[in-house]
Amino acid sequence: MNYEKLYFKFIENWKCQHIPEGTYIEKHHIIPKHCGGTDEDSNLVKLTYRQHTFAHRLLWKAYGRPQDLMCLRMMSAIEDDKKFALCQMAGLIGGAKNRNSGHMSKVGKIYGPIHGKRCVESGWLDEIRHLANNEEQRAWASKLGRRNVESGHLDRVRQIALNNLAINGPSEKRRASLVKHNAKMATCPKQKEHMRKAQKVSVKNRQDSSRKRSEDAILNAERNEEYLAVKPRGKFWFVSPEGLKFGTSVAAANYYGNIKNTDVQNWCKREHHGWHREIVER
């Protein structure tokens, strides 16, 4: 099948479509930005959420580019509740049908863990991590956050969340607390600024705590030597700040004796505090 021809045929049809007012829409770059596409109106088309996902699937089928596959996976991996909310706005009847039948929830429970595990084990997640976690992306995220606050978009999204909570939410007490908090946030700019500062402090505290756990693990290690002989079961060695290689994160945790294997996994994946991973040569 000629997916390239099919893609541009769909684009021409979508340019002429009438999208009902109030439907959730997204702007799609006909020629992707990673291929030199611009933000000009001639290179943009308004699509529903389902159409946008389908467009990226056609691009990947037509050209096989990893960037198109990354966009497709990111859009397809949205959490069940979030995807349902988008589908409701893009097509109320179809969204409600999938939700009531349990189809959406079933698909998420089956394929979500499978795709997540596959991306981690194959090393694909580490390959794309630097695309999102860099200075340019962090600056853009900060700018986007301020713009959403100033334009009122954040308040509108918060109200949508509260409306969803009223239907499928937690206890009455929790809902009342969220409504009260939302009203305070909407009328008190100082409260918003206070929350942003508190979030920054919370992140810094977690980073400092993580660094201290790593340092304590080295200083107060039990040094259980037998765990140095554990062979890797996956594609990576887990390397400590001392340069010691461990076949598994559990072996590293047992060697030092005073840390959790989940800490070792997170530090190595993110290359924090001197921990990192190395590919096993077979």
Backbone hydrogen bonds in HBPLUS format (Angstrom, degrees):
<---DONOR---> <-ACCEPTOR-->    atom                        ^
c    i                          cat <-CA-CA->   ^        H-A-AA   ^      H-
h    n   atom  resd res      DA  || num        DHA   H-A  angle D-A-AA Bond
n    s   type  num  typ     dist DA aas  dist angle  dist       angle   num
A0006-LEU N   A0002-ASN O   3.11 MM   4  6.35 157.9  2.16 145.6 152.5     1
A0007-TYR N   A0003-TYR O   2.82 MM   4  5.92 152.6  1.89 145.1 151.8     2
A0008-PHE N   A0004-GLU O   3.25 MM   4  6.55 168.3  2.26 153.1 153.3     3
A0009-LYS N   A0005-LYS O   3.05 MM   4  6.18 143.9  2.18 142.6 153.1     4
A0010-PHE N   A0006-LEU O   3.01 MM   4  6.25 157.5  2.06 150.2 155.0     5
A0011-ILE N   A0007-TYR O   2.99 MM   4  6.30 156.5  2.05 148.7 155.8     6
A0012-GLU N   A0008-PHE O   3.09 MM   4  6.24 158.7  2.13 141.0 145.2     7
A0013-ASN N   A0009-LYS O   3.16 MM   4  6.43 154.0  2.23 143.4 150.4     8
A0014-TRP N   A0010-PHE O   2.81 MM   4  6.05 156.8  1.86 154.3 161.3     9
A0015-LYS N   A0011-ILE O   2.95 MM   4  6.16 142.4  2.10 146.8 156.3    10
A0016-CYS N   A0013-ASN O   3.24 MM   3  5.59 137.9  2.43 103.0 113.1    11
A0017-GLN N   A0014-TRP O   3.26 MM   3  5.07 158.3  2.31  98.9 105.4    12
A0023-THR N   A0020-PRO O   3.24 MM   3  5.89 155.4  2.31 137.3 137.8    13
A0024-TYR N   A0089-MET O   3.31 MM  65  4.99 152.0  2.39  93.7 101.4    14
A0026-GLU N   A0047-LEU O   2.75 MM  21  5.40 157.3  1.80 158.4 166.4    15
A0047-LEU N   A0026-GLU O   2.87 MM  21  5.40 171.0  1.87 162.3 164.9    16
A0028-HIS N   A0045-VAL O   2.92 MM  17  5.38 166.2  1.94 150.8 155.4    17
A0045-VAL N   A0028-HIS O   3.08 MM  17  5.38 141.8  2.23 140.1 151.6    18
A0030-ILE N   A0043-ASN O   2.89 MM  13  5.31 158.6  1.93 139.5 146.0    19
A0035-CYS N   A0032-PRO O   2.96 MM   3  5.36 156.1  2.02 108.7 116.5    20
A0037-GLY N   A0032-PRO O   2.95 MM   5  5.06 153.1  2.03 136.2 131.0    21
A0036-GLY N   A0033-LYS O   3.08 MM   3  5.05 164.0  2.10 108.8 109.8    22
A0043-ASN N   A0040-GLU O   2.94 MM   3  5.50 153.5  2.01 115.0 123.2    23
A0044-LEU N   A0041-ASP O   3.15 MM   3  5.12 167.2  2.17 108.4 110.3    24
A0052-HIS N   A0048-THR O   2.89 MM   4  6.07 155.5  1.95 151.8 158.7    25
A0053-THR N   A0049-TYR O   3.08 MM   4  6.34 162.2  2.12 150.8 154.6    26
A0054-PHE N   A0050-ARG O   3.01 MM   4  6.21 159.0  2.06 146.3 152.5    27
A0055-ALA N   A0051-GLN O   2.85 MM   4  6.05 147.8  1.95 145.7 154.4    28
A0056-HIS N   A0052-HIS O   3.21 MM   4  6.53 156.6  2.27 148.6 153.0    29
A0057-ARG N   A0053-THR O   3.08 MM   4  6.38 144.6  2.21 142.0 152.4    30
A0058-LEU N   A0054-PHE O   2.96 MM   4  6.28 153.7  2.03 148.9 155.1    31
A0059-LEU N   A0055-ALA O   2.99 MM   4  6.30 154.1  2.06 145.5 152.8    32
A0060-TRP N   A0056-HIS O   3.03 MM   4  6.20 159.0  2.08 142.5 147.6    33
A0061-LYS N   A0057-ARG O   2.96 MM   4  6.19 159.0  2.00 147.4 153.4    34
A0062-ALA N   A0058-LEU O   2.83 MM   4  5.96 149.6  1.92 146.8 155.3    35
A0063-TYR N   A0059-LEU O   2.99 MM   4  6.10 162.8  2.02 152.3 155.4    36
A0064-GLY N   A0060-TRP O   2.73 MM   4  4.74 142.0  1.88 127.3 138.6    37
A0069-LEU N   A0065-ARG O   3.25 MM   4  6.60 155.6  2.31 147.8 154.9    38
A0070-MET N   A0066-PRO O   2.89 MM   4  6.09 150.8  1.97 145.2 153.1    39
A0071-CYS N   A0067-GLN O   3.07 MM   4  6.36 158.9  2.11 146.7 151.2    40
A0072-LEU N   A0068-ASP O   3.00 MM   4  6.21 159.9  2.04 146.3 152.0    41
A0073-ARG N   A0069-LEU O   2.90 MM   4  6.11 162.8  1.93 151.6 155.8    42
A0074-MET N   A0070-MET O   2.95 MM   4  6.12 159.2  2.00 150.0 155.8    43
A0075-MET N   A0071-CYS O   3.03 MM   4  6.20 157.9  2.08 148.5 154.0    44
A0076-SER N   A0072-LEU O   2.89 MM   4  5.99 150.4  1.98 146.4 155.4    45
A0077-ALA N   A0073-ARG O   2.93 MM   4  5.85 126.0  2.23 139.6 151.1    46
A0083-LYS N   A0079-GLU O   2.80 MM   4  5.96 166.6  1.82 164.2 168.6    47
A0084-PHE N   A0080-ASP O   2.91 MM   4  6.07 155.7  1.97 148.0 155.2    48
A0085-ALA N   A0081-ASP O   3.01 MM   4  6.24 152.1  2.09 141.7 148.7    49
A0086-LEU N   A0082-LYS O   3.04 MM   4  6.36 158.0  2.09 150.5 155.7    50
A0087-CYS N   A0083-LYS O   2.82 MM   4  6.05 161.7  1.85 152.4 158.1    51
A0088-GLN N   A0084-PHE O   2.85 MM   4  6.02 147.9  1.95 145.4 154.1    52
A0089-MET N   A0085-ALA O   3.23 MM   4  6.52 154.2  2.30 141.9 147.5    53
A0090-ALA N   A0086-LEU O   2.89 MM   4  6.16 150.6  1.98 148.4 157.7    54
A0091-GLY N   A0087-CYS O   2.71 MM   4  5.69 149.8  1.80 146.2 153.8    55
A0095-GLY N   A0091-GLY O   2.90 MM   4  5.96 166.4  1.92 162.2 166.8    56
A0096-ALA N   A0092-LEU O   3.06 MM   4  6.06 163.6  2.08 143.2 147.8    57
A0097-LYS N   A0093-ILE O   2.96 MM   4  6.14 156.8  2.02 149.7 156.6    58
A0098-ASN N   A0094-GLY O   3.01 MM   4  6.21 165.4  2.03 151.9 154.8    59
A0099-ARG N   A0095-GLY O   3.03 MM   4  6.16 154.6  2.10 145.7 153.2    60
A0100-ASN N   A0096-ALA O   2.89 MM   4  5.98 170.0  1.90 152.0 155.0    61
A0101-SER N   A0097-LYS O   3.02 MM   4  6.04 152.3  2.10 145.0 152.5    62
A0104-MET N   A0098-ASN O   3.48 MM   6  5.59 168.5  2.49 121.2 123.7    63
A0102-GLY N   A0099-ARG O   3.15 MM   3  5.22 145.0  2.27  98.9 109.3    64
A0106-LYS N   A0102-GLY O   2.98 MM   4  6.07 156.1  2.04 148.1 155.3    65
A0107-VAL N   A0103-HIS O   2.96 MM   4  6.16 163.8  1.98 155.4 158.6    66
A0108-GLY N   A0104-MET O   3.06 MM   4  6.27 162.3  2.10 148.5 153.4    67
A0109-LYS N   A0105-SER O   3.01 MM   4  6.20 158.6  2.06 148.7 154.0    68
A0110-ILE N   A0106-LYS O   3.07 MM   4  6.21 149.4  2.17 146.2 154.2    69
A0111-TYR N   A0107-VAL O   2.96 MM   4  5.95 169.5  1.97 156.9 158.7    70
A0112-GLY N   A0108-GLY O   2.97 MM   4  5.13 144.2  2.10 127.3 137.2    71
A0115-HIS N   A0111-TYR O   2.94 MM   4  6.00 173.9  1.95 155.2 156.5    72
A0116-GLY N   A0112-GLY O   3.01 MM   4  6.14 165.9  2.03 155.0 159.6    73
A0117-LYS N   A0113-PRO O   2.94 MM   4  5.97 167.5  1.95 147.4 150.7    74
A0118-ARG N   A0114-ILE O   2.99 MM   4  6.11 158.3  2.03 147.1 153.8    75
A0119-CYS N   A0115-HIS O   2.96 MM   4  6.12 157.4  2.01 151.0 156.2    76
A0120-VAL N   A0116-GLY O   3.16 MM   4  6.38 151.6  2.25 145.6 152.9    77
A0121-GLU N   A0117-LYS O   2.95 MM   4  6.11 175.7  1.95 157.8 158.9    78
A0122-SER N   A0118-ARG O   3.03 MM   4  5.96 153.2  2.11 143.6 150.4    79
A0125-LEU N   A0119-CYS O   3.20 MM   6  5.48 162.5  2.23 136.2 133.0    80
A0123-GLY N   A0120-VAL O   3.20 MM   3  5.39 149.0  2.30 102.5 111.7    81
A0127-GLU N   A0123-GLY O   3.16 MM   4  6.43 143.5  2.30 142.4 152.8    82
A0127-GLU N   A0124-TRP O   3.13 MM   3  4.99 120.9  2.49  90.9 106.0    83
A0128-ILE N   A0124-TRP O   3.22 MM   4  6.53 142.7  2.37 147.5 155.3    84
A0129-ARG N   A0125-LEU O   3.04 MM   4  5.98 123.3  2.37 139.2 153.9    85
A0131-LEU N   A0128-ILE O   2.97 MM   3  5.36 143.3  2.11 109.1 120.1    86
A0132-ALA N   A0129-ARG O   3.14 MM   3  5.71 143.8  2.27 112.2 120.7    87
A0133-ASN N   A0129-ARG O   2.92 MM   4  6.05 165.1  1.95 158.4 163.2    88
A0138-ARG N   A0134-ASN O   2.97 MM   4  6.19 162.2  2.00 158.4 164.2    89
A0139-ALA N   A0135-GLU O   2.94 MM   4  6.09 156.2  2.00 147.7 153.8    90
A0140-TRP N   A0136-GLU O   3.01 MM   4  6.23 155.1  2.07 143.7 150.7    91
A0141-ALA N   A0137-GLN O   2.85 MM   4  6.07 158.2  1.90 149.4 155.3    92
A0142-SER N   A0138-ARG O   3.01 MM   4  6.19 154.7  2.07 144.2 150.6    93
A0143-LYS N   A0139-ALA O   2.98 MM   4  6.21 157.5  2.03 146.1 152.3    94
A0144-LEU N   A0140-TRP O   2.82 MM   4  6.03 159.2  1.86 152.1 158.1    95
A0145-GLY N   A0141-ALA O   2.90 MM   4  6.06 152.6  1.98 143.1 150.5    96
A0146-ARG N   A0142-SER O   3.11 MM   4  6.40 160.0  2.16 148.1 152.2    97
A0147-ARG N   A0143-LYS O   3.03 MM   4  6.26 156.2  2.09 146.3 153.2    98
A0148-ASN N   A0144-LEU O   2.93 MM   4  6.16 154.6  2.00 149.1 155.5    99
A0149-VAL N   A0145-GLY O   3.10 MM   4  6.34 150.6  2.19 144.6 152.3   100
A0150-GLU N   A0146-ARG O   2.96 MM   4  6.19 167.6  1.98 153.1 156.1   101
A0151-SER N   A0147-ARG O   2.90 MM   4  5.96 154.9  1.97 148.5 154.9   102
A0153-HIS N   A0148-ASN O   3.03 MM   5  4.97 113.7  2.49 142.9 154.1   103
A0154-LEU N   A0148-ASN O   3.20 MM   6  5.44 166.6  2.22 124.9 124.0   104
A0152-GLY N   A0149-VAL O   3.31 MM   3  5.37 146.5  2.43  98.3 107.7   105
A0156-ARG N   A0152-GLY O   3.13 MM   4  6.46 152.1  2.21 148.4 156.2   106
A0157-VAL N   A0153-HIS O   2.94 MM   4  6.23 162.3  1.97 156.6 160.7   107
A0158-ARG N   A0154-LEU O   2.96 MM   4  6.13 155.5  2.02 144.1 151.4   108
A0159-GLN N   A0155-ASP O   2.99 MM   4  6.21 147.4  2.10 140.6 148.9   109
A0160-ILE N   A0156-ARG O   3.02 MM   4  6.36 150.1  2.11 146.0 153.9   110
A0161-ALA N   A0157-VAL O   2.99 MM   4  6.31 157.2  2.04 150.1 156.1   111
A0162-LEU N   A0158-ARG O   2.99 MM   4  6.28 150.7  2.07 143.1 151.1   112
A0163-ASN N   A0159-GLN O   2.94 MM   4  6.22 150.1  2.03 144.4 152.5   113
A0164-ASN N   A0160-ILE O   2.97 MM   4  6.30 152.5  2.05 148.8 156.1   114
A0165-LEU N   A0161-ALA O   2.93 MM   4  6.18 147.6  2.03 143.3 152.8   115
A0166-ALA N   A0162-LEU O   3.02 MM   4  6.28 139.5  2.19 139.8 150.1   116
A0167-ILE N   A0164-ASN O   3.08 MM   3  5.30 140.9  2.24 100.1 111.0   117
A0168-ASN N   A0164-ASN O   2.89 MM   4  6.12 170.4  1.90 168.6 165.4   118
A0175-ARG N   A0171-SER O   3.00 MM   4  6.30 160.0  2.04 151.6 157.3   119
A0176-ALA N   A0172-GLU O   2.93 MM   4  6.11 160.1  1.97 149.3 154.5   120
A0177-SER N   A0173-LYS O   3.05 MM   4  6.27 152.5  2.13 142.8 150.2   121
A0178-LEU N   A0174-ARG O   3.00 MM   4  6.28 153.0  2.08 147.8 154.7   122
A0179-VAL N   A0175-ARG O   2.93 MM   4  6.18 158.6  1.98 153.0 158.6   123
A0180-LYS N   A0176-ALA O   3.01 MM   4  6.19 161.8  2.05 147.4 152.2   124
A0181-HIS N   A0177-SER O   2.94 MM   4  6.14 156.6  2.00 143.7 150.5   125
A0182-ASN N   A0178-LEU O   2.84 MM   4  5.99 157.0  1.89 148.1 154.4   126
A0183-ALA N   A0179-VAL O   3.01 MM   4  6.23 158.3  2.06 149.0 154.1   127
A0184-LYS N   A0180-LYS O   3.10 MM   4  6.32 154.4  2.17 144.9 151.7   128
A0185-MET N   A0181-HIS O   2.92 MM   4  6.14 156.4  1.98 149.4 156.1   129
A0186-ALA N   A0182-ASN O   2.96 MM   4  6.11 149.8  2.05 146.5 154.2   130
A0188-CYS N   A0184-LYS O   3.05 MM   4  5.87 119.3  2.43 143.2 156.2   131
A0191-GLN N   A0188-CYS O   3.03 MM   3  5.34 128.6  2.30 104.5 117.4   132
A0192-LYS N   A0188-CYS O   3.38 MM   4  6.87 148.4  2.49 146.0 154.2   133
A0193-GLU N   A0189-PRO O   3.07 MM   4  6.43 160.8  2.11 151.9 156.5   134
A0194-HIS N   A0190-LYS O   2.82 MM   4  6.01 152.0  1.90 145.1 153.7   135
A0195-MET N   A0191-GLN O   2.94 MM   4  6.16 150.5  2.02 143.2 150.4   136
A0196-ARG N   A0192-LYS O   3.01 MM   4  6.33 156.9  2.07 149.4 155.3   137
A0197-LYS N   A0193-GLU O   3.01 MM   4  6.27 158.0  2.06 148.2 153.8   138
A0198-ALA N   A0194-HIS O   2.90 MM   4  6.11 153.8  1.97 144.0 151.9   139
A0199-GLN N   A0195-MET O   2.89 MM   4  6.12 149.8  1.98 147.6 155.3   140
A0200-LYS N   A0196-ARG O   3.10 MM   4  6.39 154.0  2.17 143.6 149.8   141
A0201-VAL N   A0197-LYS O   2.96 MM   4  6.25 158.5  2.01 150.1 156.0   142
A0202-SER N   A0198-ALA O   2.88 MM   4  6.06 153.6  1.95 144.1 151.7   143
A0203-VAL N   A0199-GLN O   2.95 MM   4  6.20 157.6  2.00 148.7 153.9   144
A0204-LYS N   A0200-LYS O   3.01 MM   4  6.24 162.7  2.04 148.7 153.4   145
A0205-ASN N   A0201-VAL O   2.88 MM   4  6.10 155.5  1.94 148.5 155.5   146
A0206-ARG N   A0202-SER O   3.02 MM   4  6.26 155.8  2.08 146.9 152.9   147
A0207-GLN N   A0203-VAL O   2.98 MM   4  6.26 155.1  2.04 148.3 155.5   148
A0208-ASP N   A0204-LYS O   2.88 MM   4  6.12 159.6  1.92 150.8 156.3   149
A0209-SER N   A0205-ASN O   2.89 MM   4  6.06 157.7  1.94 146.3 152.8   150
A0210-SER N   A0206-ARG O   2.93 MM   4  6.08 153.4  2.00 143.7 150.9   151
A0211-ARG N   A0207-GLN O   2.96 MM   4  6.18 157.6  2.01 147.4 153.3   152
A0212-LYS N   A0208-ASP O   2.95 MM   4  6.17 156.0  2.01 147.4 153.8   153
A0213-ARG N   A0209-SER O   3.02 MM   4  6.26 155.4  2.08 145.8 151.9   154
A0214-SER N   A0210-SER O   3.12 MM   4  6.37 154.2  2.19 146.0 152.6   155
A0215-GLU N   A0211-ARG O   3.00 MM   4  6.29 160.5  2.03 150.2 155.2   156
A0216-ASP N   A0212-LYS O   2.85 MM   4  6.03 162.0  1.89 152.1 157.4   157
A0217-ALA N   A0213-ARG O   2.95 MM   4  6.05 146.7  2.07 139.6 148.6   158
A0218-ILE N   A0214-SER O   3.32 MM   4  6.65 147.8  2.43 143.8 150.3   159
A0219-LEU N   A0215-GLU O   3.03 MM   4  6.30 166.5  2.05 153.2 157.2   160
A0220-ASN N   A0216-ASP O   2.86 MM   4  5.76 163.3  1.89 151.2 155.1   161
A0222-GLU N   A0256-TYR O   2.82 MM  34  5.13 158.7  1.86 121.3 128.7   162
A0223-ARG N   A0255-TYR O   2.96 MM  32  5.20 109.9  2.47 146.7 163.5   163
A0224-ASN N   A0255-TYR O   2.99 MM  31  4.51 161.5  2.02 125.1 129.9   164
A0227-TYR N   A0224-ASN O   3.20 MM   3  6.23 163.5  2.22 130.9 133.8   165
A0228-LEU N   A0225-GLU O   3.01 MM   3  5.61 165.0  2.03 120.2 125.1   166
A0229-ALA N   A0226-GLU O   3.36 MM   3  5.88 159.3  2.40 108.2 113.7   167
A0230-VAL N   A0227-TYR O   3.44 MM   3  5.43 166.4  2.46 100.1 103.9   168
A0280-VAL N   A0235-LYS O   2.82 MM  45  5.42 164.7  1.84 138.8 139.9   169
A0237-TRP N   A0278-GLU O   2.66 MM  41  5.05 156.7  1.71 150.6 159.1   170
A0278-GLU N   A0237-TRP O   3.08 MM  41  5.05 151.0  2.16 131.4 139.4   171
A0238-PHE N   A0246-PHE O   2.92 MM   8  5.06 174.9  1.92 152.4 154.2   172
A0246-PHE N   A0238-PHE O   2.89 MM   8  5.06 143.5  2.02 132.8 144.7   173
A0239-VAL N   A0276-HIS O   2.86 MM  37  5.36 165.4  1.88 170.0 170.2   174
A0276-HIS N   A0239-VAL O   3.13 MM  37  5.36 158.6  2.17 147.1 151.9   175
A0240-SER N   A0244-LEU O   3.00 MM   4  5.39 157.4  2.05 149.7 155.3   176
A0243-GLY N   A0240-SER O   2.87 MM   3  5.30 164.1  1.89 117.8 122.6   177
A0252-ALA N   A0248-THR O   3.23 MM   4  6.57 153.2  2.30 141.9 148.5   178
A0253-ALA N   A0249-SER O   2.98 MM   4  6.24 158.4  2.03 146.4 152.1   179
A0254-ASN N   A0250-VAL O   2.88 MM   4  6.10 157.6  1.93 149.7 156.0   180
A0255-TYR N   A0251-ALA O   2.90 MM   4  6.03 145.1  2.02 142.3 151.8   181
A0256-TYR N   A0252-ALA O   3.18 MM   4  6.46 166.2  2.20 152.0 153.6   182
A0257-GLY N   A0253-ALA O   2.70 MM   4  5.69 147.9  1.80 142.3 153.6   183
A0263-ASP N   A0260-LYS O   3.14 MM   3  5.33 128.6  2.42  99.3 111.6   184
A0264-VAL N   A0260-LYS O   3.30 MM   4  6.73 156.4  2.36 145.8 151.5   185
A0265-GLN N   A0261-ASN O   2.97 MM   4  6.26 157.7  2.02 147.2 152.9   186
A0266-ASN N   A0262-THR O   3.04 MM   4  6.24 167.6  2.06 147.3 150.0   187
A0267-TRP N   A0263-ASP O   2.89 MM   4  6.05 169.8  1.90 157.0 160.1   188
A0268-CYS N   A0264-VAL O   2.98 MM   4  6.03 164.1  2.00 149.8 154.3   189
A0269-LYS N   A0265-GLN O   2.97 MM   4  6.08 164.6  1.99 152.7 157.3   190
A0270-ARG N   A0266-ASN O   3.08 MM   4  6.10 159.0  2.12 148.1 153.3   191
A0271-GLU N   A0267-TRP O   2.76 MM   4  5.49 109.1  2.26 133.6 150.3   192
A0272-HIS N   A0267-TRP O   2.89 MM   5  4.81 157.1  1.94 136.0 143.1   193
A0275-TRP N   A0272-HIS O   2.96 MM   3  5.59 164.8  1.98 130.4 131.2   194
